[in-house]
Amino acid sequence: MRDYLLDLVEHTHDLGFIDLIKITGSNTDTIIDGISEDRSVVVQGKFITANPELNGVFGMPNLNKLKILLNLEEYKEEAKISLTHTNKDGVNVPSGIHFENVAGDFQNDYRFMVKEIVDDKLRTASFKGATWNVEFEPSIANIRRLKMMALANSEESLFQVKLENGNLKFYFGDHSTHAGDFVFQNNVAGTLANIWIYPVTQIIKILDLSGDKTIRLSDQGIAEIEVNSGLSIFKYLIPAKKK
């Protein structure tokens, strides 16, 4: 259970802009949905192998508290971490996570959010799909170059994405003042008819996550970054602005 929860926290809370997620769990699937506070990133994830301990539909708010509990020394070795339930209209529904150390003398409870409330808070998190015009796996070196370019243009919160002669280029700033650009990916298959604008910070934080990554871009005005940690697959959907 602890490994699953740590993976979940890393791919949501640790990004710095997500503090509420929804779990839809069964014996065959454990689905995670979330959205950033400013609605700039939609999260869709699942564990590669379902964790039946997370069965049910519930919200997980205040993920910072969950992270603190998971990293307390008392709960790192042989701790008992289990779901708690409450009876609602004759049905047992998940109510939280109980933490208990091996000696049983150090306990904490993390409380879930009921389905009706989390559904309301995440009602704009749905995504019905897109046609992906470009798809590739970014290299560690190119992610590093993006971080360098962002540092050199730290006053910019957005950057432009343009496909030129098979090269995917990122543009920062206005050439009437300070500006920079570079080739993020060479020999990209596909076409992008439009120039799209994306947020710098969110993109970099997602690309900094551990795991194998795939970037997909659509001329419908959305980007997707998929991260496969080996335990989970998370897809981050970022709506673009058109130049």
N, C-alpha and C positions, 0 to 999 in steps of 0.2 A: 504493500500500500504506500509506504513512504516514498519509494522510488517514483511511483506514478505521480504522487502529489508534488514532488520536487520538480519533475519534468513539466507538469502543468503550470506551476508557479513561474518557472524559468521562461516559458514561452508565452506568458501573458503578463503577469505583474512586473517581471524584471525588465520589460520594455520601457516601463516608466509612464505609460499612458493608458493602462487597462487595470481596473481594480474591481471589476464585476464580470463574472462569467456564468453561463448556464450549462448544466450537465444534463444530458439525456442518456441514461445508461440502461443497458439490458445485458443479458447473458451473451449476446453476440456483438454488441457495439457499445462503445463509450464515446459519445459525441460531445464536443465542447464548442460553444458559441459565445462570442463576445463582441464588444465594440468599444472604441476609445471614447473618452469623455467628450472630445470635440467632434466625434463622428467622422474622423478622417481615416480610420482604419477599421475594417470589419474582420473579425477572426472566426475561422471555421477550422476545427481540429478534431482529431480522433486518435485514440490509442490503436496501434497496429494490432495488438491483441487485446480484446476487451477485458476490463477489470470488473468482474461481477460484484465486487465489493462496493462499486459505485453505482449500483442499480437505482433507478428512480429518476425523477425530473425535479431539479431544484437549482437554486441560485447559490453562488459562492461569492459573497461580498467581502470587502475588507481583506483582500488577498495578502496585504502586508502582515496582518496578524497571523494568517496561516503560515507564511514564510518564517516568521519569528518562532512559532511553535515547532515547526519542522526542524529548525536548526538549534533548538535548545539542547544542551549537552545531555540532559536527562532523557531525551527521546531519541538519541542517536544509536543506541545499542539495545537490542532486545525489547524495545518499547512495544506496548500494546496500542495500536492505532486502529480504531474501528468506527464504523458508522453507527450513529444512534438513530432511533426512530420514535415517532409519536403517533398516536391514534387520531385520525381525522375522519369523521363520518364513518367509523367502522373499518377504516383501512389504515394499515401501518405505512407511513410515509417517512422518508429520510428527514431528519431534523438537524443533524450536525455530525461532527467528528470528535470522538473522545480520545484524548491522549493520556496514557498512564505509563509511568516508568516501570522497570522490571520489578522493583520492590513494592510497587503499588502505593507509595506514599507521596507521589508528586503527580497531580492530575490537572488537566485543563480541558475545556470544551469549546470547540469552534462551532458557531451556529450557522446553519444554512438560511437562505431566503426562500420563502414559499414560491411555488411555481407561478401563481397568479401575479405576484409582484415582479419577479424577474422577467416574465413574459412582457409585462407592460414597459419595463425599463429598456428592454432590448428589442422593442417592436420594430425598429428601423434597421435591424441587423440582418435582415433576409437578403439573399442574393440569388437571382434566378439564372445566372450563367451569362457567358459572353463568348464571342468568337475571338480566339487568340490569334493575332496576326504574326506575332513574334514569340519564340520560345527558345531559351538557352540556359545553360548552367554557368553562372559567373565564376570566375577564378578568384582565389584568395588575393592574388596580386592586383586584380582590377578592383576588388572591393577596397583594398588598401589605397589605391589611387583615388577612388571616390572620396575616401576620408581625408586624404591630403588636399584635394581640390576644395572640399567643404571647409577645411581649416583655413585655406588661403582666402576663402570668400565667406568668412564667418558671419558677415553682416546679412547674408542672403538666407532666407528661410525656405525658398523654393528654387527648383532648377528645371530647365527645359530638356525634353528628350526628343531627339530627332534622328531618323535613320537616313544616312547619306551614303550612297554607293556601297551598301552592304555593311557599313560601319555605324554602330549605335553610338551617338555622341551626346554628351551631357553639357549643357551650357549654364553658366552661373553669371548673374549680374547683367548689367546694361553696358554695352560697349561705348556708350557716351561718357561713362565714368570708369569704374573698376569692373573688370569682367575676366572670366576664364572659361575655357572649354577643353574637353579631352575626349578621346575615343575610349569608351567603357568596354565595348566588345567588338572585335573584328569578325568579318565574314558571317554576318547574321542573315539567316534565311527569312524571307517574308517581306512584307511592305508595311509602312506606316504613312498614310496620306497626310496625317495631321501632326502638328507639333503639340505635345502635351506637357503640362506642368505638374510636378509632383513635389511633396514636402521633403525637405532634406533630412531632418532629424528622424522622422519615423522610418524612412527607407534605410538609413544607416543602422539604426538600432535593430531592425529586423535582420539585416544582412550580417550583423555581429553575432547573431545566435549560433550556437553550436549545431552542427548537422549539415547534411547535403542540401543544396539550394537549387531551385529552378525559378527563373523569372519568366513571366508571361505578360505580354503587352497587347492591348486591344485598341483598335481604332474607334471603339465605342466609348473610350474615355475611362479605362480602368486598367490598373496593373495588379498582378498577382505574384506574390513571392511565396513559394512552397518550401517548407523546411522539414526535412525528415531526420529526426534525431536517432532513429533506430527503435525507439520506444513509441514515438508518436509521429503523426504527420499533421502539421499546421499549415493552413493557407491564410495569408494576409492579403486582403483586398483593399486597394487604395484608389479611391476615386480621383480622377485627374481634373485639372482645369485646362481648358483649351486656349491656346494663344490667340 
